Amino acid sequence: MDDNENLTNPVSKLPLAMDLERFREKSTNRAKENKKFLSTLKKKNPRKLDEEFHQVHKDVFKEIDCLTCANCCKTTSPIFYQVDIERISKALRLKPGDFIEQYLHVDEDKDYVLKTSPCPFLDGDNYCKVYESRPKACREYPHTDRKKMVQIMDLTYKNTLVCPAVFEMVERIKKLIG
């Protein structure tokens, strides 16, 4: 996020820790504006929108290190598909049924999600204990470098309230597009 007043790493100049309280305040204050803006993008040329998002995605992730934040892991749950359950269960040396019983429940959309937050696989340094086996939703998060961004503007809006990088991308795209 711009005008960040956090302590920075002397080598990379990246913040050592994201100020999540300040992020929540900024993202909440701009929520209505961002929802309206992203809704207007649904009418844009899909290829051009993808190009804009992908470039801004690259630029923002040169500046923001997810390990200084991990707000997604602290506040939301990915959807766990059967293939994810099997892969993580194998890595943890658990039977899939035992993994489900210990870590997951079925939500109102009939999807498997985590029982608790923060994610039980997030360690104290914001590293994922099952990184190599993590769910597809975690691998692809925050979904801003995918094709057909026009189809996920509602999800992108929700992610502006969770992910400082997505919030920053939307702020930059607002300046680009006007």
Secondary structure, DSSP 8 states (H G I E B T S, - for coil): -TT--S-B-TTT--BSS--HHHHHHHHHHTHHHHHHHHHHHTTS-HHHHHHHHHHHHHHHHHH--GGGT-HHHHH----B-HHHHHHHHHHHT--HHHHHHHHEEE-TTS-EEESSSS-TTB-TTS-BTTGGG--HHHHHTT-TTSS-GGGGHHHHHHHHTT-HHHHHHHHHHHHHH-
